[in-house]
Amino acid sequence: MKAHSQYLDLTPLMHISLERNSSMEQLIVFKRVAMNRLYEIAVEINRIYPALTIQKAFSYLTLSFAATTNYWAASTENDALKEIYGMPEFEQLKPNFEADMTTAIEVILRGLGIPQQHDNQQK
């Protein structure tokens, strides 16, 4: 996922700036395209995790998107943050994008009813 850092940098702006500053017509076009793409992805998630309904697959997408944007934003550090996180006092606060996302996805899937043994079979 880190290979797409530019995309990850832009995702938080979708709600904060792009959607807030778009016209009704632009939003309708965007939301129709987004809804169709999300449905396609939800169908694929349902294929991989048959225990998830399409509705729960949509929930998975929403929750994982929120986690992705939040953890990415927290893990992109400037020089001052890098220095601070290098101090023993603040080491445990240092974000770890991959580990945090792995944990978040596991929690989300379990919360939506995917048992642990199914998770391990899919990895």
Buried (B, 14 or more C-beta within 10 A) or exposed (E): EEEEEEEBEEBBEBEEEEEEEBEEEEBEEBEEEEEEEBBEBBEEBBEEBEEBBEEBBBBBBEBBBEBBBBBBBBBEEEEEBEEBBEEEEEEEEBBEBEEBBEEBBEEBBEEBEBEEEBBEEEE
